[in-house]
Amino acid sequence: MFYAFICQAQILGTGQLGTARRSHSAILLQDGKILIVGGDDANGLVGQAEIFDPISLTSSIIAATPVALRTDHTATLLSDGRVLIIGGVDSNGLLSSTEFYNPYAVPAPSFTAGPALLRARSGHTATVLADGKILVAGGEASGSAEIFDPISQSFSLVSGNLNTPRQYHSAVLLNNGKVLIAGGVVGTNTVLSSAEIFDPQTQMFTPASGPMQTPRGFALLRVLPDGKVQVIGGDGEFSMEMFDPATNSFIALAHVPPHANYLNNVLASRTRSALITTIIQQNPVLQGHPELSAEILALLNRLDHTVTEIPQSNKALIAGGINDAGQILNSATVVSSSAATVTTDRFDYAPGEIVTITGGGWQPNETVWMLLHEEPETHADVITSSIADTQGNFTNMDFAPATADAGRSFTLTAIGQSSVFATQTAFKDTPRISASVTIGTQTPTPLVASNGNTSS
């Protein structure tokens, strides 16, 4: 039943942008449509902005035109519904200009010039802080950062600089109000594994306790309800790892997908970001597999694209980019998505220790299947399930790593039987060396694996 259930198509429809583009921005507006601005195509910088409707799968060039041509910029939705477009690069170099898009302007939506950045920058990040201000970090040689105040509509430099100047990195607001900044590129295409934390109270950047386990550029950072962070993709190995804000460290590297049979699960999960790359055809797990249809391959074979989540309809839009043949794309594909989450109480377990799995964001009272895949493999995949409560939450304590699992990483895939929501996380099993540590005081119930064997 599990295998029949997971093979439902996750591509909901494909439309076309008004113009092919890469390195553009795509931002969800308050009305559920998506504003797409800038980027470049085979003829240079794109001067047309457009609105994509994920319901009708149509895109329309808007009458208003951007103030400036730009690529490698950011676009951030403000609380009043406007969009702030920041920096980027044009044919003359880095830009310090910004502009607003106002969908509510009378007599028609319009672009207007915004305040200038204090440092020209491209390939930076723009992160909305807990107080509504926007941290704009990196994207220029000195590693500076500045904050936009939407009340005064002005920028101010922060006290500290990034410890490592970087472009094309990732940033996300943590539950504690700090900002995780990870990876990126420095110099001549040197991809970084370093990460740092910005504290809005001190306005300083502090290096993380250790680097990521692999260098990444443009990785997806996703904060889970318990504060842990998924770090997905941006490398050449289709991988995911976890960040623990309690220790400011990275752990539990796993590859996605763990098996070709689960490809459709991954397409419905935000871990699909690890697969969207021009080297997807080189993945030995997926080569020649029937699940990798021409439609799915066209979806995954791209770089410099955008992925825009549409949470109110459990969808996401994957738009534009460039494929491995050098073709700049105008495709706009809508796929299944959801805010459902699964997490574990820790990232690291000794053999025999119970793994407490919790989930949230599922449909009330639905059965959620969970598949645990280890690498390198010692046992067949293990399957268990839980029933979500009336709030869409569940807790599962059925699994513990076996003695032979020591040193393995696990990918945990959860799929809602009714909703078809899907999500993944990772953890590892590190053997404990000290004989004075007592572990495994509980014996977990053996679980039936996919081949009918038990994990023990």
Wavefront OBJ file of the C-alpha trace (Angstrom):
o trace
v 0.000 0.000 0.000
v 2.867 2.349 0.761
v 4.380 2.026 -2.697
v 1.083 2.533 -4.506
v 0.408 5.547 -2.372
v 3.687 7.332 -3.062
v 3.518 7.199 -6.853
v 1.003 9.981 -7.382
v 2.066 12.709 -9.805
v 3.336 15.862 -8.126
v 3.546 18.170 -11.166
v 0.226 20.018 -11.174
v 0.647 22.027 -14.368
v 3.086 23.946 -16.520
v 2.679 27.397 -18.031
v 5.060 29.840 -19.658
v 6.595 33.096 -18.574
v 6.121 36.073 -20.853
v 9.864 36.013 -21.456
v 12.614 33.515 -20.736
v 14.869 34.607 -17.903
v 17.386 33.505 -15.292
v 18.787 35.151 -12.132
v 15.473 36.977 -11.733
v 13.343 37.391 -8.620
v 9.912 35.880 -7.966
v 7.891 36.973 -4.949
v 4.426 35.914 -3.770
v 2.049 38.862 -3.516
v -0.792 39.164 -1.028
v -3.375 38.207 -3.666
v -1.681 34.855 -4.340
v -0.098 35.852 -7.632
v 3.648 36.055 -8.212
v 5.641 39.105 -9.292
v 8.617 38.237 -11.511
v 11.225 40.928 -12.105
v 14.547 41.255 -13.885
v 17.077 38.641 -14.794
v 18.715 38.150 -18.146
v 18.208 36.174 -21.340
v 20.208 35.503 -24.490
v 19.861 39.170 -25.471
v 20.980 40.635 -22.141
v 19.063 42.126 -19.219
v 15.289 41.654 -19.197
v 13.350 44.902 -18.844
v 9.855 43.448 -18.569
v 8.187 42.524 -15.297
v 5.279 40.098 -15.237
v 2.629 38.612 -12.987
v 2.159 34.833 -12.956
v -1.199 33.385 -11.891
v -0.648 29.889 -10.412
v -4.351 29.067 -10.769
v -4.744 29.771 -14.484
v -1.049 28.988 -15.202
v -0.819 32.177 -17.234
v 1.564 35.091 -17.092
v 0.955 38.676 -18.150
v 3.488 41.413 -18.790
v 2.513 44.336 -16.580
v 2.137 47.823 -18.013
v 4.373 49.348 -15.367
v 8.077 48.813 -16.027
v 10.889 48.528 -13.477
v 12.914 51.626 -12.739
v 16.171 49.832 -13.573
v 17.329 46.753 -15.453
v 18.895 44.352 -12.978
v 19.831 40.745 -12.282
v 21.108 38.922 -9.155
v 18.956 41.216 -6.997
v 16.493 40.447 -4.197
v 12.762 41.107 -3.839
v 11.111 41.253 -0.409
v 7.419 41.558 0.451
v 6.697 44.354 2.934
v 3.874 44.247 5.467
v 1.868 46.840 3.505
v 1.839 44.628 0.389
v 4.530 46.474 -1.513
v 7.679 44.748 -2.762
v 11.161 46.173 -2.179
v 13.616 45.266 -4.937
v 17.224 45.690 -3.841
v 20.517 46.018 -5.695
v 21.758 43.582 -8.281
v 23.990 44.124 -11.259
v 23.573 45.652 -14.709
v 25.905 46.077 -17.682
v 27.906 48.690 -15.757
v 28.437 46.718 -12.539
v 26.950 46.448 -9.049
v 23.850 48.504 -8.271
v 23.077 50.577 -5.207
v 19.590 51.420 -6.427
v 16.347 50.029 -5.045
v 12.732 50.326 -6.080
v 9.251 49.615 -4.823
v 6.498 47.763 -6.637
v 3.074 48.820 -5.387
v 0.234 46.538 -6.549
v -2.304 48.876 -4.938
v -1.195 52.121 -6.564
v -3.888 54.254 -8.221
v -4.668 54.384 -11.074
v -2.530 51.278 -11.728
v 0.200 49.177 -10.099
v 3.550 50.903 -10.465
v 7.305 50.821 -9.836
v 8.890 53.797 -8.094
v 12.484 54.516 -7.111
v 13.448 53.641 -3.540
v 16.261 54.810 -1.261
v 19.830 54.009 -2.296
v 21.859 51.304 -0.614
v 24.940 52.495 1.234
v 26.980 49.854 -0.614
v 26.307 48.618 -4.135
v 25.787 44.861 -4.065
v 24.553 41.822 -5.995
v 24.161 38.182 -5.043
v 23.315 39.364 -1.513
v 20.527 38.210 0.796
v 17.608 40.183 2.236
v 16.129 38.737 5.441
v 13.112 40.143 7.274
v 13.968 40.413 10.972
v 11.582 39.924 13.889
v 10.941 43.674 14.118
v 10.090 43.992 10.409
v 13.383 45.549 9.397
v 15.375 43.905 6.584
v 18.967 42.704 6.897
v 20.808 43.046 3.575
v 24.059 41.075 3.807
v 27.011 40.410 1.539
v 27.159 40.772 -2.204
v 30.234 43.005 -2.233
v 33.950 42.708 -1.544
v 34.168 44.064 2.016
v 31.505 41.797 3.549
v 29.393 44.706 4.746
v 25.739 44.523 5.719
v 23.011 47.111 6.182
v 19.481 47.278 7.507
v 16.429 48.761 5.834
v 13.900 50.404 8.156
v 10.446 50.381 6.508
v 9.258 53.184 8.806
v 11.979 55.682 7.949
v 12.462 54.042 4.517
v 16.229 54.334 4.826
v 19.300 52.093 5.058
v 21.940 52.104 7.796
v 25.165 50.095 7.963
v 25.403 47.519 10.730
v 28.331 47.624 13.124
v 29.985 44.375 12.090
v 31.039 42.868 8.787
v 30.705 39.291 7.652
v 33.706 37.263 8.762
v 33.943 36.005 5.182
v 32.716 38.276 2.367
v 30.358 36.223 0.246
v 27.849 36.247 -2.629
v 25.161 33.770 -3.637
v 24.852 32.567 -0.059
v 21.699 31.737 1.890
v 20.157 33.363 4.947
v 17.196 32.642 7.201
v 15.691 34.095 10.376
v 16.024 31.667 13.280
v 13.388 31.230 15.977
v 15.659 33.051 18.432
v 15.648 36.202 16.280
v 19.179 35.735 14.946
v 20.024 35.104 11.285
v 21.892 32.084 9.927
v 24.054 32.899 6.889
v 25.491 29.866 5.129
v 27.727 29.047 2.200
v 27.972 31.131 -0.934
v 30.809 32.035 -3.259
v 33.952 34.103 -2.717
v 36.596 35.140 -5.222
v 36.791 33.188 -8.459
v 33.961 30.709 -7.948
v 35.229 29.285 -4.663
v 32.166 27.738 -3.007
v 32.118 28.118 0.764
v 31.287 25.673 3.531
v 31.527 28.325 6.252
v 28.542 29.820 8.061
v 27.952 32.630 10.535
v 25.273 34.042 12.790
v 24.044 37.652 12.818
v 22.734 39.005 16.125
v 20.418 42.022 15.603
v 20.994 43.105 19.213
v 24.769 43.471 18.860
v 24.761 43.930 15.070
v 27.733 41.562 14.905
v 28.474 38.393 12.932
v 29.851 35.342 14.767
v 31.232 32.248 12.985
v 29.220 29.079 13.455
v 30.800 26.412 15.656
v 31.961 24.561 12.570
v 31.517 24.518 8.794
v 28.818 22.788 6.826
v 29.756 19.262 5.842
v 29.977 20.231 2.184
v 30.363 23.594 0.368
v 27.066 25.062 -0.853
v 25.844 27.993 -2.906
v 22.180 29.019 -3.110
v 21.188 26.324 -0.595
v 17.625 26.313 0.724
v 17.409 26.999 4.455
v 14.177 25.873 6.094
v 13.458 26.452 9.792
v 11.427 23.696 11.446
v 8.949 24.401 14.266
v 11.429 23.210 16.899
v 14.036 25.677 15.616
v 16.272 23.224 13.787
v 17.201 24.171 10.235
v 17.264 22.030 7.115
v 20.111 22.977 4.761
v 19.140 21.605 1.370
v 21.011 21.419 -1.928
v 23.351 23.979 -3.405
v 26.015 21.302 -3.839
v 26.839 18.699 -6.468
v 25.729 15.674 -4.455
v 21.945 16.152 -3.987
v 22.412 16.342 -0.230
v 20.784 17.738 2.890
v 22.183 18.413 6.345
v 20.853 19.866 9.563
v 21.806 22.922 11.645
v 21.314 23.003 15.397
v 20.903 26.591 16.704
v 21.493 25.342 20.260
v 25.098 24.489 19.381
v 25.476 26.563 16.181
v 26.751 23.440 14.436
v 25.921 21.287 11.412
v 25.337 17.542 11.477
v 23.548 14.595 9.812
v 24.483 14.825 6.144
v 22.225 12.657 3.970
v 21.565 12.379 0.264
v 18.260 13.059 -1.460
v 16.474 11.064 -2.727
v 17.578 7.919 -0.934
v 16.076 5.763 -3.696
v 14.603 6.351 -7.144
v 11.268 4.874 -6.057
v 10.769 7.874 -3.757
v 11.333 10.545 -6.414
v 7.708 11.698 -6.386
v 7.854 12.102 -2.600
v 10.820 14.394 -2.961
v 9.110 16.453 -5.667
v 6.302 17.183 -3.200
v 8.780 18.014 -0.440
v 10.900 21.132 -0.147
v 13.919 18.861 -0.291
v 13.284 18.842 -4.059
v 15.593 21.874 -4.033
v 18.527 19.478 -3.718
v 17.570 17.881 -7.046
v 17.015 20.985 -9.178
v 20.363 21.229 -10.909
v 21.812 20.797 -14.388
v 23.768 17.742 -13.225
v 20.622 15.789 -12.280
v 21.210 13.346 -15.145
v 24.523 12.368 -13.570
v 22.851 11.024 -10.431
v 23.544 7.267 -10.675
v 20.506 6.472 -8.526
v 18.167 8.036 -11.079
v 19.850 7.213 -14.392
v 17.481 5.307 -16.656
v 14.727 5.153 -14.056
v 11.172 5.369 -15.478
v 10.157 7.907 -12.828
v 12.561 10.387 -14.475
v 10.176 11.252 -17.331
v 10.890 13.960 -19.874
v 8.555 16.289 -17.952
v 10.301 15.716 -14.626
v 13.751 15.953 -16.186
v 12.840 19.287 -17.774
v 11.650 20.494 -14.371
v 14.838 19.475 -12.582
v 17.391 20.342 -15.267
v 17.977 24.015 -14.475
v 20.063 26.516 -12.515
v 19.543 30.215 -11.681
v 15.780 29.604 -11.374
v 13.341 30.619 -8.653
v 11.222 28.468 -6.343
v 8.280 30.334 -4.817
v 6.175 28.650 -2.153
v 2.400 29.301 -2.262
v 1.357 28.086 1.201
v -2.317 28.992 0.944
v -2.805 26.415 -1.817
v -0.066 23.890 -0.936
v 1.765 24.584 -4.174
v 5.090 25.991 -5.330
v 6.165 27.639 -8.587
v 9.477 26.725 -10.228
v 10.220 29.351 -12.884
v 12.879 30.109 -15.462
v 16.563 29.328 -15.219
v 19.086 27.835 -17.617
v 19.467 24.155 -18.547
v 22.554 22.063 -19.244
v 22.386 22.921 -22.957
v 22.701 26.627 -22.147
v 19.068 27.345 -23.036
v 17.450 30.064 -20.939
v 14.003 28.838 -19.947
v 10.530 30.349 -19.932
v 8.821 27.392 -18.283
v 6.784 27.961 -15.133
v 5.870 24.683 -13.423
v 3.507 24.366 -10.470
v 4.210 21.427 -8.154
v 2.678 20.063 -4.978
v 4.046 21.458 -1.736
v 3.064 21.891 1.887
v 4.163 23.323 5.198
v 4.031 19.881 6.842
v 7.121 19.082 8.887
v 8.834 16.149 10.514
v 11.720 16.390 12.957
v 13.592 14.355 15.545
v 14.329 15.316 19.127
v 18.069 15.102 18.486
v 20.387 14.863 15.495
v 22.578 12.083 16.815
v 21.724 8.783 18.526
v 23.711 5.867 19.863
v 22.656 2.354 18.820
v 19.565 1.352 20.746
v 18.472 4.881 21.667
v 14.844 5.722 20.936
v 14.349 8.330 18.193
v 11.432 10.591 19.084
v 9.844 11.733 15.818
v 7.342 14.598 15.816
v 5.308 16.034 12.962
v 3.146 19.085 12.421
v 1.073 20.695 9.707
v -0.663 17.478 8.619
v -4.362 17.009 8.010
v -6.323 16.252 11.185
v -6.642 12.536 11.926
v -4.759 11.395 8.825
v -2.279 8.513 8.845
v 1.285 9.625 8.181
v 3.646 6.992 6.814
v 7.328 7.318 7.702
v 10.153 5.644 5.827
v 13.664 5.527 7.316
v 16.538 4.947 4.904
v 20.127 4.553 6.066
v 23.366 5.180 4.227
v 25.522 3.278 3.779
v 22.890 0.543 3.865
v 22.984 -2.259 6.409
v 19.248 -2.916 6.697
v 16.364 -2.535 4.290
v 14.271 0.612 4.659
v 12.075 0.668 7.739
v 8.446 1.789 7.638
v 6.250 2.944 10.501
v 3.228 5.228 10.827
v 1.319 7.499 13.175
v -2.120 9.098 13.155
v -2.144 12.880 13.406
v -4.325 14.405 16.102
v -7.061 16.968 15.506
v -4.400 19.692 15.256
v -2.396 17.810 12.623
v 0.427 16.823 15.006
v 1.877 13.432 15.921
v 4.645 11.824 17.979
v 6.260 8.496 17.122
v 8.779 6.530 19.232
v 8.864 3.239 17.306
v 12.393 3.387 15.928
v 15.886 3.019 17.361
v 19.078 2.472 15.348
v 20.403 -1.080 15.458
v 23.907 -1.958 16.608
v 24.954 -2.488 13.009
v 23.699 1.033 12.162
v 26.543 2.783 13.999
v 28.113 5.457 11.827
v 25.109 5.668 9.477
v 23.063 8.669 8.441
v 19.291 8.345 8.120
v 16.878 10.093 5.782
v 13.376 10.185 7.243
v 10.591 10.659 4.691
v 7.047 11.328 5.943
v 3.981 11.214 3.662
v 0.370 11.948 4.589
v -1.914 9.183 3.359
v -4.871 11.538 2.785
v -3.175 14.857 2.065
v -0.211 13.500 0.054
v 1.883 16.095 1.918
v 5.522 15.022 2.022
v 8.593 16.160 3.909
v 12.010 14.879 4.913
v 14.625 15.303 7.600
v 17.914 13.666 8.545
v 19.717 12.382 11.628
v 22.701 10.144 12.340
v 23.793 7.265 14.545
v 27.210 7.845 16.100
v 28.644 5.074 18.268
v 29.418 6.054 21.859
v 33.008 5.277 22.845
v 32.871 5.858 26.602
v 31.969 2.683 28.497
v 30.663 4.752 31.403
v 27.663 5.998 29.424
v 24.474 3.975 29.848
v 22.223 3.884 26.807
v 19.320 1.985 25.404
v 17.263 1.550 28.562
v 14.199 0.951 26.411
v 13.841 -1.735 23.789
v 11.970 -0.434 20.751
v 9.265 -2.489 19.097
v 10.763 -4.126 15.978
v 9.532 -2.500 12.801
v 8.576 -4.269 9.606
v 10.897 -3.133 6.828
v 9.971 -2.932 3.167
v 11.216 -6.500 2.491
v 9.464 -7.949 5.522
v 12.585 -8.110 7.695
v 13.015 -6.391 11.019
v 15.556 -3.809 12.091
v 17.407 -5.180 15.086
l 1 2 3 4 5 6 7 8 9 10 11 12 13 14 15 16 17 18 19 20 21 22 23 24 25 26 27 28 29 30 31 32 33 34 35 36 37 38 39 40 41 42 43 44 45 46 47 48 49 50 51 52 53 54 55 56 57 58 59 60 61 62 63 64 65 66 67 68 69 70 71 72 73 74 75 76 77 78 79 80 81 82 83 84 85 86 87 88 89 90 91 92 93 94 95 96 97 98 99 100 101 102 103 104 105 106 107 108 109 110 111 112 113 114 115 116 117 118 119 120 121 122 123 124 125 126 127 128 129 130 131 132 133 134 135 136 137 138 139 140 141 142 143 144 145 146 147 148 149 150 151 152 153 154 155 156 157 158 159 160 161 162 163 164 165 166 167 168 169 170 171 172 173 174 175 176 177 178 179 180 181 182 183 184 185 186 187 188 189 190 191 192 193 194 195 196 197 198 199 200 201 202 203 204 205 206 207 208 209 210 211 212 213 214 215 216 217 218 219 220 221 222 223 224 225 226 227 228 229 230 231 232 233 234 235 236 237 238 239 240 241 242 243 244 245 246 247 248 249 250 251 252 253 254 255 256 257 258 259 260 261 262 263 264 265 266 267 268 269 270 271 272 273 274 275 276 277 278 279 280 281 282 283 284 285 286 287 288 289 290 291 292 293 294 295 296 297 298 299 300 301 302 303 304 305 306 307 308 309 310 311 312 313 314 315 316 317 318 319 320 321 322 323 324 325 326 327 328 329 330 331 332 333 334 335 336 337 338 339 340 341 342 343 344 345 346 347 348 349 350 351 352 353 354 355 356 357 358 359 360 361 362 363 364 365 366 367 368 369 370 371 372 373 374 375 376 377 378 379 380 381 382 383 384 385 386 387 388 389 390 391 392 393 394 395 396 397 398 399 400 401 402 403 404 405 406 407 408 409 410 411 412 413 414 415 416 417 418 419 420 421 422 423 424 425 426 427 428 429 430 431 432 433 434 435 436 437 438 439 440 441 442 443 444 445 446 447 448 449 450 451 452 453 454 455 456
